[in-house]
Amino acid sequence: MNIFEEIFSELIKVWGEMFSHIMEIMPKVIHFTLWAVSAVIILPAVFIAGTLYPMWVEWGEDF
């Protein structure tokens, strides 16, 4: 029974260390993810506003 307690205590230590390393990396991962999501939303909007909207104005002049 003592061997199971030793194994379990070592596993707890390893899991705690893994969790601390993950928590160090997590803010960087969140920052990159939010940057990528905003780029996916903003870049097409800029393309539409800069390229397609002037064409729509020209097409509308004929009406």
C-alpha positions in Angstrom: 0.0 0.0 0.0 2.9 2.3 0.7 4.1 2.1 -2.9 0.7 3.3 -4.1 0.9 6.4 -1.9 4.4 7.2 -3.2 3.3 6.8 -6.8 0.2 9.0 -6.2 2.2 11.7 -4.4 4.8 11.8 -7.3 1.9 12.0 -9.8 0.5 15.0 -7.8 3.8 16.7 -7.9 4.2 16.1 -11.7 0.6 17.3 -12.4 1.2 20.4 -10.3 4.4 21.2 -12.2 2.6 20.7 -15.5 -0.2 22.9 -14.5 2.2 25.7 -13.4 4.0 25.6 -16.8 0.6 25.6 -18.7 -0.5 28.7 -16.7 2.8 30.5 -17.7 2.1 29.9 -21.4 -1.7 30.5 -21.3 -1.7 34.4 -21.4 0.5 34.2 -24.5 -1.8 31.7 -26.2 -4.9 33.8 -25.4 -3.2 37.0 -26.7 -2.3 35.3 -30.0 -5.7 33.8 -30.4 -7.5 37.1 -29.8 -5.0 38.8 -32.3 -5.8 36.1 -34.9 -9.6 36.4 -34.4 -9.5 40.1 -34.7 -7.4 39.9 -37.9 -9.9 37.5 -39.4 -12.7 40.0 -38.7 -10.9 43.3 -39.5 -8.9 42.4 -42.7 -12.0 41.4 -44.8 -13.8 44.5 -43.6 -11.0 46.7 -44.7 -10.9 45.0 -48.0 -14.6 45.5 -48.6 -14.5 49.1 -47.5 -11.4 50.0 -49.6 -12.0 47.9 -52.7 -15.6 46.9 -53.2 -17.5 49.9 -51.8 -16.1 52.4 -54.4 -17.2 49.9 -57.1 -20.7 49.9 -55.6 -20.8 53.7 -55.8 -19.8 53.6 -59.4 -22.4 50.9 -60.2 -25.1 52.9 -58.4 -24.4 56.1 -60.5 -26.0 54.5 -63.5 -29.4 54.2 -61.7 
